[in-house]
Amino acid sequence: MEKKYVGLSDAERSEISILKERGCGVREIAQALGRSPNTVSYEVKTNSVDGVYDPLKAKAKSRASRRSRRYQWRKIEHHVTLQTFIIEKLSPPNHWSPDAIAGYLKHEQSALPTVSKDQIYAWLYSSYGQPYCQHLLSKRYKPKRQNEHKTDRVMIPDRVSITERPQTVEDRQEAGHWEGDTVVSGKRTHSKAALAVAQERTTRFIGATLIPNLKPESFTSATNGMLTNKQALTLSLDNGIENKQHKGITDATGVQVFFCDPYSSWQKGGVEHANKMLRRYLPKGCDLSNFTQAQVDDFVATLNRKPRRCLGYKSALQLAAEKGII
């Protein structure tokens, strides 16, 4: 069971002050208190006043900081124009994330005050922002821990492990390396319709194609279509049965295909996140056969036009054009 962090007590702060006066280092103090060196280092660095660590002043400063963080959302609630802007960008058809809004405010304009994504989330999770939580991708009304359960996959003939993928793929500096996955219809719909999804690692540019089923022929054909006329060097997939004809992708596009380790979908986390964003428009449990490719194209275009923090608040479409992906 994960150990919960407990804040420093008055006695521990007094002990830190005494040991510092004796010339003890951070690690010695941490060992004496039975605390992490990072905890002691952060305490001394953050709660010192004019370079001097005083236990009483440190306690007061820590309490003030906690109180400030607890009500950081008030900046949004008290600034009507800022609040209106945030609500507009969260709402359809924009569907900006709190992080995208915060990044845009910081980098692209100066008329409105800046706020962090944490401030926006804090406001949304407060009683004032609750009505707008429905516009979040997660549709959550309060923070929630996520426990991911991995499922086993069938083996792929002639698969090449992702561990043999070139190092240039890992650092995301070279464009043209893609990740692929599928989104499926809900079990209760009894529909075989699915969505083949591909995302380029450097630019986060997304492609998505409706397929009638998860047969290898369907996925291979859709993936070939998405990668044709694109800069594509490698493709990383999981071990799903739809990927059994991966050689057909290599033969058609020249792309090298690599496969994640079992239970390791995080090794292609980019496309997993793309799937999550697409689920805003294609919710879990839905029948994908009820959607048209034109609708899917509109959903993907909206995502590709959104500013992303990981792209320096450029859009995937903008960066893909700059990098020659499309």
Buried (B, 14 or more C-beta within 10 A) or exposed (E): EEEEEEEBEEEBBBBBBEBBEEEBEBEBBBEBBEBEBEBBBEBBEEBBEEEEBBBEBBBEBBEEEEEEEEEBBBBBBEBEEBBEBBBEBBEEEBBBBBBBBBBBBBEEEEEBEBBBBBBBBBBBBBEBBEEBBEBBBEEEBEEEEEEEEEEEBEEBEEBEEBEEBEEEBEEBEBBBBBBBBBBBBEEEBEBBBBBBBBBBBBBBBBBBBBBEBBBBEBBBBBBBBBBEEBBBBBBBBBBBBBBBBBEBBEEBBEBBBBBBBBBBBEBBEBBBBBBEBBBBBBEEEBBBBEBEEEEBBEBBEBBBEBBBBBBEBBBBBBBBEEBEBB
